[in-house]
Amino acid sequence: MEELSVFIDESGDFGAYDHRSPYYIITMIFHDQKVNIEPEIEKLDRELEYLGLSNLCIHTGPIIRREEVYQNMSVKERRHIFNKMVAFIRQIDIRYKTFTIEKKHVEDVVEATGKLSKIIGDFIRNHYEEILAYDVVKIYYDNGQVEVSKILSSVFHALLPNPVFRKAMPYDYKLFQAADLICSLELVKRKMEDHLYSKSEMAFFGSERDLKKNYLKPLSKKEWI
């Protein structure tokens, strides 16, 4: 059977607009299950083990902000881990799509969920024949936010014949961690475009030129247009 896996992560919340959290972002990674990525996963695990980080769940936001298990690491050490995941994404055969709304342009959670549902639905319709070619479409999400679960359920059930939903935790899937990285990078990209690029982000990624050259441009080649 032909199976398409969709790993989903989000950034932001559905609360009132706050300049510290101006966007809501949903990222989807699409993986054709007949494409074996186990060698790349094993390689990434070995490289993390060499760094003394066996069984690490790579969580991009805390890496950038120097939080959680990364709080005592230098910028160089944290960037090294981040770059390992970037290299992993570039090596594997996947595609991704990111959906973003600016919270300042929506009145409430009802309008926000409606806008996200529409843009996700439009994307699926635009790629309907490709997606429908799969016998099974499995959607992996950690059920982190009720609103996102409702959006995913309503859109996928409305447009696809038999979508299958699986609750998944980031620790269990490298592609979930990859979705988290791309979601975080999309947030940084939006902040840069809106002239909100912070000093801590510059310390981690370098200048805006470095950010584009080293991360945004290379990973954009994986985007499902």
C-alpha positions in Angstrom: 0.0 0.0 0.0 1.1 3.5 -0.8 1.3 5.5 2.4 1.9 9.3 2.9 2.9 10.4 6.4 2.2 13.9 7.5 4.0 15.2 10.6 2.6 18.4 12.1 3.9 21.0 14.5 2.8 24.5 15.4 4.1 27.7 16.9 2.0 30.3 18.7 -1.3 30.2 20.4 -4.9 31.2 19.8 -5.0 33.9 22.5 -5.4 37.6 21.9 -2.8 39.4 19.8 0.5 40.0 21.6 3.5 41.7 20.0 5.7 39.0 21.6 3.7 36.3 19.8 2.3 37.9 16.6 1.9 34.8 14.4 0.3 31.5 14.4 2.2 28.9 12.3 1.5 25.3 11.3 4.1 23.2 9.6 3.5 19.9 7.8 6.2 17.5 6.7 5.2 15.0 4.0 7.0 11.7 3.7 6.3 8.9 1.2 6.7 5.8 3.4 8.2 3.8 0.5 11.3 6.1 0.7 13.6 4.6 3.4 15.2 7.3 5.6 16.4 4.9 8.3 20.1 5.2 7.3 19.9 9.0 7.7 18.1 8.6 11.1 20.8 6.2 12.3 23.5 8.6 11.1 22.0 11.5 13.0 21.6 9.4 16.2 25.3 8.3 15.9 26.4 11.9 15.5 24.4 13.0 18.5 25.9 10.1 20.5 29.4 11.2 19.6 28.5 14.6 21.2 27.4 12.8 24.4 23.7 13.4 23.6 22.3 9.9 23.2 18.5 9.8 22.9 18.2 13.6 22.5 14.9 15.0 21.3 16.0 18.0 19.3 13.7 20.9 20.4 14.6 24.0 18.3 13.1 26.8 20.3 15.0 25.9 23.5 18.2 25.5 21.5 17.9 29.0 20.2 16.8 30.5 23.5 19.3 28.4 25.6 16.6 26.7 27.7 15.9 23.2 29.1 18.8 20.7 28.5 20.6 23.4 26.5 20.9 26.0 29.2 24.5 25.3 30.0 25.7 25.0 26.4 27.5 27.7 24.5 26.2 29.2 21.3 28.7 27.1 19.4 27.5 23.8 21.0 23.9 24.6 20.5 24.4 25.7 16.9 26.3 22.4 16.3 23.2 20.4 17.3 20.9 22.6 15.3 23.1 22.2 12.2 23.0 18.4 12.6 19.2 18.5 12.2 19.4 20.9 9.3 21.8 18.6 7.5 19.4 15.7 8.2 16.5 17.5 6.6 18.5 18.4 3.6 19.6 14.8 3.1 16.2 13.1 3.3 13.5 12.9 0.7 10.7 14.9 2.2 8.6 18.0 1.4 7.1 20.5 3.8 4.6 23.3 3.8 4.1 26.1 6.3 0.8 27.9 6.9 0.9 31.3 8.7 -1.5 33.9 9.9 -0.8 37.2 11.6 -2.9 37.4 14.8 -3.2 41.2 14.5 -5.4 40.6 11.5 -7.9 38.3 13.2 -10.6 39.2 15.6 -10.8 35.9 17.6 -10.2 32.2 17.7 -13.1 31.5 15.4 -11.7 33.7 12.7 -8.2 32.3 13.2 -9.3 28.7 12.9 -11.4 29.6 9.9 -8.4 31.3 8.1 -6.1 28.4 8.8 -8.6 25.9 7.7 -9.1 27.7 4.4 -5.4 28.0 3.5 -4.7 24.4 4.5 -7.7 23.3 2.5 -6.6 25.3 -0.5 -3.2 23.7 -0.4 -4.7 20.2 -0.3 -7.0 21.0 -3.2 -4.1 22.3 -5.2 -2.3 19.0 -4.7 -5.4 16.8 -4.6 -4.4 14.3 -7.3 -0.9 13.8 -5.8 -2.3 13.2 -2.4 -5.2 11.1 -3.5 -2.7 8.7 -5.3 -1.8 7.3 -1.8 -3.9 4.5 -0.4 -3.4 5.9 3.2 -2.7 9.3 4.5 -1.6 9.2 8.1 -1.5 12.5 10.1 0.8 12.6 13.1 0.2 15.3 15.7 0.7 15.5 19.4 -2.7 17.0 20.1 -0.9 20.0 21.7 -3.7 22.5 21.0 -7.4 21.6 20.7 -8.0 24.2 18.0 -5.3 22.6 15.7 -6.7 19.1 16.3 -10.2 20.4 15.2 -8.7 22.1 12.1 -6.8 19.0 11.0 -9.8 16.7 11.6 -12.3 18.9 9.8 -10.1 19.7 6.8 -8.6 16.2 6.2 -11.9 14.4 6.7 -13.7 16.9 4.4 -11.2 16.5 1.5 -9.8 13.0 1.8 -11.6 9.7 1.8 -9.9 7.9 4.7 -7.4 9.9 6.6 -5.9 8.2 9.6 -4.9 10.2 12.7 -2.2 9.2 15.1 -1.2 10.9 18.3 2.6 11.2 18.2 5.2 12.6 20.5 8.3 14.5 19.2 10.6 12.2 21.1 9.5 9.2 19.0 9.9 10.7 15.5 12.8 12.6 13.9 10.4 13.9 11.3 8.3 15.5 14.1 11.5 17.2 15.4 12.2 18.3 11.8 8.8 19.9 11.6 9.6 21.7 14.8 12.8 23.1 13.4 11.1 24.3 10.2 8.3 25.8 12.2 10.8 27.7 14.3 12.8 28.9 11.3 9.6 30.2 9.7 8.9 32.2 12.8 12.4 33.7 12.7 12.0 34.4 9.0 8.7 36.3 9.7 10.3 38.3 12.5 13.2 39.2 10.2 10.8 40.4 7.4 8.9 42.5 10.0 12.1 43.9 11.4 11.7 42.1 14.7 14.9 40.0 14.4 16.3 40.0 17.9 19.8 40.2 19.3 19.6 36.6 20.6 18.6 35.3 17.2 21.4 37.3 15.6 23.8 35.8 18.1 22.6 32.3 17.2 22.1 32.6 13.4 24.4 35.5 12.5 23.3 38.4 10.3 20.1 38.4 8.3 22.3 37.6 5.3 23.8 34.6 7.1 20.3 33.4 8.1 19.1 33.4 4.5 22.3 31.9 3.0 22.9 29.2 5.6 19.3 28.1 6.5 16.4 29.7 4.8 17.5 29.3 1.2 18.9 25.7 1.5 15.8 24.4 3.3 13.4 26.2 0.9 14.3 23.7 -1.7 12.2 21.1 0.3 9.1 23.3 0.2 6.1 21.9 -1.5 4.9 24.8 -3.6 
